[in-house]
């Protein structure tokens, strides 16, 4: 295998096999090359031969243990020698003019890689010039191995180094390992980076307490706890008295987050005095969220707490409208039993195609001859999907590209069609013909 510098003044030969081949991300390699990394290989000294240009080589001793060799004419970084491996010559792979005898097989000093530089994710990545995987500290934190965590920190692993976006503290917090969290925090780990990881479904109340003691804002943690965590962790947070009527950065109130989570979280926040009348910045409300996604028990809790069944979101729409438009029979029934106006769901029920939901509305007094602001009746809404629901849905969703569809039965035995693309989905019950007949 032969190689040379950029200008060709220095030429060399390597006799295979090489010892290794890999990428180095250290600051020294980046500074010496002006590149985001250098690729290296090495051979024993007796397998290296300088063919030409020895007088052109310049040596730079970065330290008494390490020397670099460059072409004095074009500046190409060529060779590297270290006292620790004095019997070998390291050669920059990029200067080879012949194929290398092996693929590049690892990354070293990966912790020094610039954040703006990306690369092949499939090759192993090591810390420094060691054989320790770059995520060794993160794996130890994830496994709850405090002894190993201490050992790796002493070996020089960065306290807040990130692997796949996570710090070691984030991994420990997600696993609920309070002793490791305490250890990392005492050594200066960034507590705010771990807030989201600590607030998952299996959140440990002790870890939440540690983060609060380390200075994390209870107000910032509240929306995370309300949406993703458990009541035990929430109780710890609520002792810090965050404001339950302050929206998060997305404009959503804690009670709305709790409605996404569980009945237990909803009950807890209501018991703490959360105002159930507040609309989010975009005009949405927790009652409508529960109706839209079919959360019957959460819907009951909000109604029992005093939320009006015909509360209007902005733009004006009721929870019954959402329940009927998504075929949630039981949610529609709960709202009707609480006094919701049945006419509010009539058009959406006819459009969705569920005869059972439509019959429920009629049983509660909905007017089958009602007309909307455009003068259309519920029967006309249903008529639009005839004679072929699948073909009609395909036409409506043609703009989204390739479509897939499937049929299934819902809990009331109705035939349901779902049409899906990569970016959109539409679901209807194939009951429009029955609705047209019923309303004729």
Secondary structure by P-SEA (a helix, b strand, c coil): ccccccccccccccccccccccccccaaaaaaccccccccccccccccccccccccbbbbcccccbbbbbcccccccccccccccccbbbbcccccccccccccccccccccccccccccccccccccccccccaaaaaaaaaccaaaaaaaaaaccccccccccccaaaaaaaacaaaaaaaaaaacccccccccccccccccaaaaaaaaaaccccccaaaaaaccccaaaaaaaacccccccccccccccaaaaaaaccaaaaaaaaaacccccccccccccaaaaaaaacaaaaaaaaaaacccccccccccccaaaaaaaacaaaaaaaaaaacccccccaaaaaaaccaaaaaaaaaacccccccccccccaaaaaacccccaaaaaaaaacccccccccccccccbbbbbbbbcccbbbbbbccaaaaaaaac
